[in-house]
Amino acid sequence: MGTILIVAEIQNGKLREATLELVSFARQLAPALGADVKSLILGHGVTAQAEELSKKGGGEVLLADHELLASYGVDAYNRVVRAAIAKLKPDVVLLSNTPSGWDLAPRLAAGLDAAFVSDAFAIEVEQGKPVFVRRVFNGKLNARVAVTSLPVVATLQPGAVAAYVGSEAGSVTKLELSLAASDLKAKFVRIQAAEAKGIDLTKADIIVSGGRSLGSTEKFMAVIKPLADALGAAMGASRPVIDSGWLPHEHQVGSSGQTVTPKLYVAIGISGAIQHIVGMKSSNYIIAINKDADAPIFEVANLGVVG
């Protein structure tokens, strides 16, 4: 029997929601592969988080507890995850598609000479091997990536599935570490957070968002702003709008912007790349307007208008 290894993340002293989403992926995949689910948690003074994960579907949780792991550092984390992989010999290694996941996963794959898939939002199984589904061309197409050999290292899009809510009787095992500051080529210095400014979309009851297909700043403001004003709504936007400089970054909705849960979300000219959808799919009611009837945004919309 093989193993699926989840590399957990802790944020502000708590398990990230994205880690429990990895548990959902792993639990869906395990029966088809005939594999066990195991997890690795890294940090300092994180025994409670390891025990929590073991009770929430993480299976046997390897606990890597060391003062050099208190904050994310790619060199230290890479060494420890590689040690856990050498111990468990997993067929599949799952990480969240977060900043630390982007940094760590390709290093792991390169070091293992393993297959690597990034930013997947679904996993299927064909002929006993995993097939990862990811969006390409700004969400207009889905690519199905079949690995030809194992192990495979993959990052999965946060928000693509619901967090695992089951209760499983797991266990916690201390991972013996050989880690010294003198061995590391990179060290953690500090986290420097950007100063909060501008609007807070997370507090808006109604959001009207526009996409790049509106064509220009002038057209965007001519369509989106009057509707937002009429509804007493905040203005939001997809990442391409922000990248084009039509609105400041604080208006961006999505995985690299703000995650919002308004009573009403109106998406105009937004195709629905998974990075945008994960930031707004929990809205109470979603209206989508798009001329492409096959746009992914319609998969999460309560009301869709093709036009």
matplotlib code that plots the C-alpha trace (Angstrom):
import matplotlib.pyplot as plt

x = [0.0, 1.3, 1.2, -0.2, 1.8, 0.2, 2.6, 0.6, 0.8, 0.3, -0.7, -0.9, -0.7, -3.5, -3.8, -4.6, -8.0, -6.1, -4.4, -7.8, -8.7, -5.6, -7.1, -10.2, -8.2, -6.1, -9.2, -10.8, -7.7, -6.6, -9.2, -8.5, -4.8, -5.0, -3.0, -2.7, -3.0, -0.2, 0.8, 3.8, 3.6, 6.6, 7.1, 8.1, 5.7, 3.1, 2.1, -1.5, -1.8, -0.4, -2.9, -5.7, -4.7, -4.5, -8.1, -9.3, -8.3, -4.5, -3.8, -0.4, 1.0, 4.8, 5.7, 8.8, 9.3, 12.5, 13.3, 14.7, 11.2, 9.3, 9.0, 9.0, 12.5, 12.9, 16.3, 15.2, 11.8, 13.2, 15.6, 13.0, 10.3, 13.0, 13.8, 10.1, 9.8, 12.8, 11.2, 7.7, 8.5, 5.1, 3.7, 2.0, 3.1, 0.5, 1.1, -1.2, -0.7, 0.3, 3.4, 5.4, 4.0, 5.1, 8.5, 9.0, 7.2, 9.4, 12.5, 11.2, 10.3, 13.7, 15.6, 13.6, 13.7, 10.0, 7.0, 5.6, 2.2, 1.2, -2.0, -4.4, -8.0, -9.1, -7.5, -8.8, -7.3, -6.7, -5.0, -3.9, -2.1, -3.3, -4.4, -4.4, -6.8, -5.7, -6.9, -4.9, -5.3, -6.8, -9.3, -10.7, -9.5, -8.9, -5.7, -5.6, -2.0, -1.3, 2.0, 3.9, 5.8, 5.7, 6.3, 4.6, 4.7, 1.7, 0.3, -3.5, -5.5, -6.9, -10.6, -11.0, -12.7, -14.4, -12.2, -12.5, -15.0, -14.8, -13.3, -10.6, -8.5, -5.0, -1.7, 1.3, 4.8, 7.9, 10.2, 13.8, 15.7, 19.3, 19.1, 21.7, 21.8, 25.3, 24.0, 21.5, 22.3, 19.2, 17.6, 14.3, 14.7, 11.3, 7.8, 7.1, 3.4, 2.1, 0.3, -3.4, -5.0, -8.0, -11.3, -12.0, -14.0, -14.4, -16.9, -19.0, -22.6, -22.7, -19.8, -19.9, -16.7, -15.5, -13.0, -10.6, -13.1, -14.6, -11.7, -10.4, -10.3, -13.0, -15.3, -14.8, -15.7, -18.6, -20.2, -19.1, -19.1, -22.7, -24.1, -22.1, -23.3, -26.9, -26.7, -24.7, -22.0, -18.2, -16.3, -14.2, -12.1, -10.2, -6.4, -6.0, -7.8, -5.4, -2.4, -3.6, -3.6, -7.3, -7.9, -5.6, -4.7, -7.1, -10.0, -8.7, -10.8, -9.1, -6.4, -3.8, -6.3, -9.1, -11.4, -15.0, -18.4, -20.9, -24.7, -24.6, -21.6, -22.1, -19.3, -19.3, -17.0, -15.1, -14.4, -13.8, -10.2, -9.9, -7.8, -10.7, -13.4, -11.7, -11.9, -15.7, -17.4, -18.6, -20.8, -24.4, -25.7, -23.7, -24.9, -22.5, -22.8, -20.5, -20.8, -19.0, -21.6, -18.9, -17.1, -16.2, -17.8, -21.2, -20.3, -20.5, -23.2, -26.8, -27.9, -26.1, -26.7, -25.1, -24.7]
y = [0.0, 3.4, 6.7, 10.2, 12.8, 16.1, 19.0, 21.1, 24.8, 26.9, 30.6, 32.8, 29.8, 27.9, 25.2, 26.9, 26.1, 25.2, 22.3, 20.8, 21.1, 19.0, 16.4, 16.4, 15.8, 13.1, 11.3, 11.3, 10.0, 7.4, 4.7, 4.8, 4.5, 2.1, 4.5, 5.6, 9.3, 10.8, 14.3, 16.4, 19.5, 21.8, 24.5, 25.2, 24.4, 23.1, 19.8, 21.0, 21.7, 18.3, 16.6, 18.6, 17.6, 13.9, 14.1, 15.9, 13.3, 13.8, 10.2, 9.6, 13.1, 13.4, 16.3, 18.3, 20.6, 22.8, 26.4, 26.8, 25.9, 28.5, 30.6, 29.4, 29.3, 27.4, 25.8, 24.4, 23.4, 21.7, 19.6, 18.5, 17.6, 15.7, 13.8, 12.9, 11.8, 9.6, 8.0, 7.5, 7.0, 8.5, 8.1, 11.6, 14.7, 17.4, 21.1, 24.1, 26.5, 29.3, 31.5, 29.0, 26.1, 27.9, 28.2, 24.8, 22.3, 22.7, 22.4, 19.2, 17.8, 18.8, 17.2, 14.0, 14.0, 13.6, 14.6, 18.1, 19.6, 23.1, 24.9, 21.9, 22.2, 18.6, 15.1, 12.0, 8.5, 6.6, 3.2, 3.5, 6.8, 10.4, 12.8, 16.5, 19.1, 22.7, 25.8, 27.3, 30.3, 32.5, 29.8, 29.3, 25.7, 22.8, 20.8, 17.2, 16.4, 12.6, 11.6, 8.8, 7.9, 8.2, 10.0, 13.2, 16.5, 18.7, 22.0, 22.4, 25.6, 26.8, 27.0, 24.4, 21.9, 22.2, 21.6, 18.1, 17.9, 14.2, 12.9, 10.3, 8.6, 9.5, 9.7, 12.0, 10.7, 12.9, 13.2, 13.0, 16.0, 16.8, 20.6, 23.2, 26.9, 26.5, 24.0, 26.4, 28.7, 30.8, 31.9, 33.6, 37.3, 38.8, 39.2, 42.7, 43.2, 45.9, 48.7, 48.3, 51.0, 51.8, 49.9, 46.7, 44.5, 41.9, 44.2, 45.0, 43.6, 44.1, 44.0, 44.8, 43.4, 43.8, 42.0, 42.8, 42.1, 45.6, 46.8, 50.0, 52.1, 54.4, 51.6, 49.9, 53.0, 53.7, 50.3, 49.2, 52.5, 53.6, 50.1, 50.0, 53.5, 52.6, 49.5, 51.1, 48.6, 48.4, 48.0, 44.9, 43.6, 40.5, 40.4, 41.3, 44.6, 45.4, 44.3, 46.7, 49.6, 50.3, 50.1, 50.0, 46.6, 46.9, 46.3, 42.9, 39.9, 36.5, 34.3, 37.1, 39.8, 39.8, 36.9, 38.2, 36.9, 39.6, 39.1, 39.9, 39.5, 40.7, 39.6, 41.4, 40.3, 38.0, 34.6, 32.9, 31.8, 29.6, 32.3, 34.7, 32.1, 31.0, 34.6, 35.1, 31.7, 31.8, 34.9, 34.4, 35.1, 35.4, 37.0, 36.6, 38.4, 37.1, 36.7, 33.3, 30.7, 28.3, 30.7, 29.0, 31.8, 30.3, 27.1, 29.1, 31.6, 31.5, 33.5, 33.7, 36.1, 35.3, 38.6]
z = [0.0, -0.9, 1.0, 0.3, 2.3, 3.2, 4.0, 6.4, 7.0, 10.1, 9.9, 13.0, 15.2, 13.6, 10.9, 7.6, 6.1, 2.9, 4.8, 5.7, 2.0, 1.2, 3.6, 1.5, -1.7, 0.0, 1.4, -2.1, -3.7, -1.2, -1.9, -5.7, -5.2, -2.3, -0.2, 3.4, 4.3, 6.4, 7.2, 8.1, 10.3, 10.8, 13.4, 17.0, 19.8, 17.5, 19.2, 19.6, 15.9, 15.1, 17.4, 15.8, 12.4, 13.4, 14.6, 11.4, 8.8, 8.7, 9.6, 11.2, 11.6, 11.7, 14.0, 13.1, 16.0, 16.1, 16.8, 13.3, 11.9, 13.9, 10.8, 7.2, 5.6, 2.4, 3.2, 6.6, 5.4, 2.3, 4.4, 6.8, 4.2, 2.2, 5.4, 5.9, 2.3, 2.7, 5.8, 4.4, 0.6, -0.5, -3.9, -3.8, -1.9, -1.6, -0.8, -0.9, -3.7, -1.3, -1.3, 0.7, -1.4, -4.6, -3.1, -1.6, -4.0, -7.1, -5.0, -3.5, -7.0, -8.4, -5.5, -5.8, -9.6, -9.3, -11.4, -10.5, -11.1, -9.9, -9.2, -9.7, -8.6, -9.0, -9.0, -10.8, -11.1, -14.3, -14.6, -11.0, -11.3, -10.4, -13.1, -12.1, -13.5, -13.8, -15.6, -18.5, -20.7, -18.0, -17.0, -20.5, -20.8, -18.4, -18.8, -17.6, -16.5, -16.2, -14.5, -16.0, -12.9, -9.1, -6.8, -7.8, -6.0, -6.5, -5.3, -5.0, -5.3, -2.0, -2.0, -4.8, -2.4, 1.0, 4.0, 5.5, 8.3, 9.2, 12.4, 12.1, 14.9, 13.8, 15.7, 16.2, 15.8, 16.6, 13.6, 14.7, 13.3, 12.5, 11.9, 12.7, 11.7, 10.4, 7.8, 6.3, 3.3, 3.9, 7.2, 8.2, 9.0, 9.4, 8.0, 6.8, 6.1, 3.8, 5.4, 5.2, 3.2, 0.9, 1.0, 2.8, 0.5, 3.2, 5.0, 1.9, 1.7, -2.1, -4.6, -8.3, -10.0, -13.5, -15.7, -18.4, -21.2, -20.5, -22.6, -20.9, -17.8, -19.3, -20.2, -16.9, -15.0, -17.3, -16.6, -13.2, -11.2, -12.0, -11.1, -7.9, -7.0, -7.7, -5.5, -2.8, -3.5, -3.4, -6.7, -7.2, -10.0, -11.3, -11.3, -15.0, -14.3, -11.5, -13.6, -16.3, -13.8, -14.1, -10.3, -7.3, -5.8, -2.8, -5.3, -6.3, -5.5, -5.6, -4.1, -4.5, -3.5, -1.0, -0.1, 0.1, 1.3, 0.5, 0.4, -3.4, -5.8, -9.4, -11.8, -15.1, -17.9, -15.6, -17.1, -13.7, -13.4, -10.3, -8.6, -8.8, -7.9, -4.7, -3.5, -4.0, -4.3, -0.7, -1.5, -0.5, -4.0, -7.3, -10.5, -13.5, -16.8, -19.6, -23.4, -23.2, -22.3, -21.3, -18.9, -15.6, -13.6, -14.5, -12.5, -9.2, -10.2, -8.8, -11.8, -15.1, -18.0, -21.4, -23.2]

ax = plt.figure().add_subplot(projection="3d")
ax.plot(x, y, z, "-o")
ax.set_aspect("equal")
plt.show()
